[in-house]
């Protein structure tokens, strides 16, 4: 980041990227789903509000907003009432319960697909095993059920099993490699195949889909480097790569392929970058993973909000909308139910539309020096030699 001009000053006239709007929509819905899951664990699906206050950090509400404030803004989803002892309780409306039942049905129907994706993650890993705690970070993004650790992982013994390490850490271990699943999502899209029982993963020469922000007007400078990167062969994420040297072009491009594959598994083609960096060792990815994501902004789009970064597959979106929506994606759930966001004055549910999202993001950009725009990414991470 350059130091000649402060970020907030340079960001006043920035164009808000469509994927930042998608992040704002996801943020609201994810808080609602977290509250619904908390209540679902209770015997009668009601919970004292003071118990929810303990999860203020997980819900990630900005100060000075309280959980009660958020609940009151969603009257079609949540109900508040006091008992005879004046204790404030929260429960779900009938409409919310219907949505929850629909989500459970969709998760159950998609369970086989989720098992395939988890198996393929294990196939890509170095030791063919992954810590359960780390996989749990992907639970909602992969559409895994709430009982993922206690029940679901034991329902597919033909694919994986739970084992304990010498230091008593739970791992999910691959039982048997499935050659038919060792085909990347990019190969499927390019060649029009779903799986092949005789497939052997090896060198690939496929170009990654590229989509740059409309405001990015410097790409012509690096066109040759990008073209050279796209033509470079790389090892499939499902092929063993013991001889790759960290920092080499081949190493970096394989890491790009691994991240592209992992993001392709998710329902919304997005992840919090912290969840990706947790897997650096298991998937043999570089230590400076964020730098690699930012450098290849035609493939990935990194969005910072507060202290958290989200990364998207740019080719999976048209504007702020997913091209191929999963029935379980938060956008689909949001479309089926009431809009869980409302104005301060009216107190009624309303959708966080593009105009509101732009207004909020621009306000943040002016007041938050950590908010990076596309030009600062360009200045900090422009190619030194080649992609």
N, C-alpha and C positions, 0 to 999 in steps of 0.2 A: 504494500500500500504506500503510495507516495505521501510525503509529508508537507508538500507545498501548499496544500489546501485541505481544510478539514472535510471529513466525509459528509457530515450533515449539510455543509454549505454546497458541496458538489451534488448532493442528492435531491436538492429541492425541486429540480426540474426533471428528475429521472422518470423514465417510463416504467410503469409497473409491469413486470412479466406476468403472463397469464398463469404460469405455474405457481406464482406467489398467491394468486387468488385461489387456486385449488388448495393450497396449503391452509389458507384461512378457513375455508369451508370444512376441511378435514379436522382442523383443530377443534372447532365447536362440536362437531358430531362425536369425536373421540371422547370428549369430556362427558357427554350424555351417556355414551355406551359404558364408560367406566362406572358411572353412578348406577346404571341399570344392573350391571354385573354385581356390584356390591350389595344391592338390595335382593338380588336373586339368591344370594347365599343365605339370607335370613329365612327362618322357618315360615313366616307369614309375609315375606317380601316387604317388610317395613323396618325402618331403622331409626334410632334416635339421631337427630342432626348432630349432636355433640360427638357421636361416633364417626360421622362423616368428616368432621373437622380434623380428625387425626390424619386424614388422607389429603389434606389441602395441597401438599407438595406434589403428590402423584397426579392430582387433577390439574395442577399447574395453573391456578387462577392468578392473574396479575393483581398485585396490591393496588388499592386497599379492598378489592372485591372479596366477598365472603361466599361460602358455599350456599348459604341461604339466598343471597342475591341471585346467584346463578339458577337455583331451583325455581325461584319466583318468576324468572323470565321464561320458564318452560311449563306453563300451566296445563298444556295438553298432554304432558308427559309425566309430571310429578305433582303430588298433592302434599300440602303441609297441614298439620293439625296438632293441637295440644291435648294431652290426656288430663285426667282429673288432678294430677300432681303438677300440672303446668309444664310438663316436659314436651318439647317440640319434636315431633316425629315426621318422617318423610316416607311416602309410599308412591307406587306407580299407579297411573290411571289405567283404565281398561284398554285404552288405545295403545299405551306403552306396552302392556302385557301382550297384546296382539303382535306388536312389532317384535318383541322378544321371542315369542313362539315362532314367528316366521324366520327369524335369524337362526334359531336352533334347528329348524327344519332344513334350511339351506346349508348350514355347517355339516349336518348329518349326510345330506346328499353329496356334498363335495369332499367328504372324508377320504375317499379313495384317491382323489387328485392330490389332496394335501399329503397323503402318505407317499405318493410318488415323488413329490417335490422334496420332502424330507429325506427320502432314500437317495435321491440324486445329490442332495447336499452332502450326504455321507460319502457317496461315490467320488465327489470332487475333493474331499478332505484328504490330507496327507496320510493319516493313520486310520482312515475309514471309521472314525468315531468322532463325536462332538459332545462337549459338556451339555447336559440338559439345561442348565441355567442359561446358557448362551442361546440355545434354540428357543427357549421361552421368550426371549426378546422379540422373536419373529411371530409369536403366537397369533396375534390379531391380523398381522399383515398376510400370514399364510392361511388364515381362516381356520385355525385350530380351535378346538373346544376349550372351555374353561378347565375341564378335568384332564387337560393334556398330559400332565405329569403323572397323575394318580391312576388314570384308566386308559386313555387313548393310546399311549405309547406301547401298551401291551396287546393291542388289538390286531397288530400286523406282525406276528412272530416270523413270518416268512421273509420279511424285509429287514427288520431291526430288532434289537433287544437292549434292555437296560443292564449295564454292568457297572461295578464299582472299581475305582482305581485304588491303589495301595493307600492313598491318603483319604479314602472314603468319599471321593467325589463321584456323583452319578454321571455316567456317560451313556449316550445312545450309540450303539455299535452296529455297523452294517453286518447283516447275516449272510447275504449272498448278493454279489454284483449282478445287475440285470443289464446285459449288453444292449437290449432293445431301448433302454432309457438313456444310453450314453450319447444321445444326439442333442445338441444345443437347440434352444428355441430359435436362434438365428438360422441354423441349418433347416429347421422345419419350415420357417417362413420363406427361405430362398428356394429350397428344393421341393417344397410341397409334400414332405413326408412327415409321418407322425412318429414312427418307430421302426426299427429293423433289427431282427434277432441276430443277424450276422454282422452287425456294425462294429468296427474297431476304431476307436477314437485316435486321431493322429493330428497331422498338420492341417490347418485350415487356411484358406485364402479368401475369406468372406469379408466384405466391407461392412462396417457398422452403419446403421441408419443415422444420418446427421440431420439436425434441425436447429438452426441458430435463431436467437431472438431477432425480431425485426429491427431493434435498435442497434444491433451489433454491426457496425459499418466498417470494421477494420479487418474483416476476415480475408479480404483480397490479398493482404500482405503475406498471409501464411498459407495461401492456397496450395503452393507446391509442397510444403511440408506436410499438410494434411493429406494430400493425394499420395505422397510417399508412404505415410503411415497406414493409410487404408489398404495399400497394395502389399504391405509386408505380411508374410505368412506367420502364423502363430500356432502354438500347441492348443488343442482342445482342452477346456477345463476338466474333461473327464480322462485325459491322458496323463500318466505319471510324468513328472518333470523334474527328476533329480539333478539333471545337469545344467539347468538354467542358472545363470549368474545374476544375483540381485543387482539391480541398477541397469542391466542391459536392456536394449530395445525390445528383445524377445521376451524378457521377463515382464517388462511393463505392459506389453500388449496382451500377454496371457492374463495378467491381473485385470486388465480392462474387460477381457472376455469373461472372467469369473464374476466380476461385479455386474456385468450386463446380464449374465445368466441368473444370478441371485435376485436382481430387481425384476426380471421377467417372471419369476415365480410368485411375486407378491400380487395381491389383488389390485392394488392401485399403482403398481410400477413405481413405488417410492419407498424409501426407508429413512429413518433417522441415521445419520452418518456414524454416530457412536456405535450403533448395532453392527455396522459393517466393520469398523475398526477393531471390534472385539474378536474378529475372526482372522486377523492378519496372519497369525502363526499357523492356524489350521488349514488355511487356503493358500499359503505361501504368497502373501501380498506385501507390497513395500511398506516400510515404516511410515513414510510420508504419503499416506493414502489420500489425504485431502488434496494435496498438491496435484496428484495425478487426476483426480476427479475434476478439479478446477481447470486444469490444463486442457482437458478434452471436453470442453463445454458444448460441443456440437452433439456429443453422445449423451452427456449427463448435464443436468442443471442443478446447481447447488444453491439453496436458499437459506439465508441466515435469519433466524427470528430469536432475539434475545441471546441466550447462551446455547441454543440448539441449531443444528444444521439439518436440513432435509435434502436428499438427493433424488432426482427424478430421472427416468428414461425419457429423453425428449421425444423420441420417435413414437412413443406410446400415447402421446397427447395431441389433440387438435385444439389449439387455444387452451382453455382451462378445463377441457373435458377429455376423459379417457376415450380412446377410439373404440376399444373393445371392453365394455364394462362387465365386470364380474357381478353376478347377482348379489354377492355379499359385500361389495365395495361400499364404503360409507356414503358415496354419492347416491347409490341405488337405495340404500336404507333411508337416506335423507329425502329422496324423492317419493318414497312410499308413505312417509309419516309426516307429522307436523314439523314445522321449521323451529329448531330449538334455539333461536336467537331472537332477541327483541330489542326494541329501542328503549332508552332510559325513560322516556316520557310516557309512552303508551302502555308498556308492560304487556304487549301481546306478541305472540310468536310471529317472526317474519324471517324470510330467507336472507342470508348474507349475500347480496348480489354484487355484481362487478363494481358498481359505483361506490358502494359502501366499503368494499375491500380496498379499492384504490385509495379512498379517503383515509382509511385507517393506516394503510401501509405508508402513504406519503407523510402522515403525521409522525410515524415511527422513524422514518428516514431522516426527518429534520431533527428529531430529538435524541437519536441514539447513534453515537459515534461508531458503534460496532456494526452498523448496517452497511454492507458492501454492495455496490452496484456493479454492473457488467464491465464498466470501464476500469474499475479498480482491480477487478480480477484479471483483466487483460494486462494492466501495467505490472502487476505482481507476478503473474505466471505466464508471461509471453514466452514462446519457445526460445531456448538458447541456441540449440543446434538444429534439432529436428524433432518431430513427433515420434 
